[in-house]
Amino acid sequence: MIFAFSYGVLETAIVYFNVGAARPILDLFDYFPFLDVNFPPGGRISSVAYESPALGNYLIAVSGWMFSYILTEKNNLYKFLPTLMVLFLTFFSGSRTAMATVGLQAVILFAIMYAMPQYRRTVTVGFGYVAIVAAIMLAANGENIVRSVDEKLKSLNFSQNLKKNVSNQSRFGMQYASLQVFKEHPVVGVGFGQEAYYTRFEYPGWAKKDNWEFKAMYLNKNFPSFPTSYNLYTRLLAETGIIGVLIWCFMIYLCIANSIRLFKTSKEYEKVLAFILLISFTGMSLNWLQTDFFRQYAFWLCFVIMIRLLALRQATQKELQGQSH
């Protein structure tokens, strides 16, 4: 996170505030073999990721771990820094999904902490830090910040900019096509991996109109990549029907419910891990509303941690029962 944040701050200084002196410093990152310094178009940053949405996916995945420093770090000066790093990168990434999801994760964070009497003062201090950082940024370049906030808020109004934003057209068009396939095959769907063979006949005209993505990729038979669905839930509806999507949603429900139960009943480090799991599962399940792939590796890492915690809980209970007998 420190590495990604350092890159992101320099990138923000260049992209948002036109600080030319930051360019030669950022160019030093080119010496790392896994990086290729570039400046994304449209006034958005991508940090060490290859594009802004990928940075958003990363931030959603790590937010729970970064937020947990508020619970574990003893130094009041440092405990909020990881959270502020996540919020900073989320805002300047311009990723609509990340802003909405990380924002909700932050609300859950402060709601949990406020419900715990020992952390209520910490919540107040946290809001104070946010206010200080916001004041410094406004003082440094208030006009750019205000304009950027206004643009971010407008970008979240999907219905208003549906016809103006190619990305929104593609996302909602693909999801609409998936739902049309589901209507025709509602019980068990058309089978894993088969959706695109059916949705290509269901793309709505309003999504294809003046949309270069459909011409260059989704309707281009020579394009090597498989068309994306932009939503795992609508994809599952089309491919596995109502039965498959209910099974999937029930699994996510169990993940969140078990995280809450572990948080309420655990002590010390297990409680912190349960807190991380709750934040992470919530964020990544929402992130699947705009991605159609299962390979959110952070989700499955959290899934394994949850299984391990539940197994330890069960083993402890059996040991206590054995001692009582």
Order of alpha helices (4+ residues) and beta strands (2+ residues): alpha-alpha-alpha-alpha-alpha-alpha-alpha-alpha-alpha-alpha-alpha-alpha-alpha
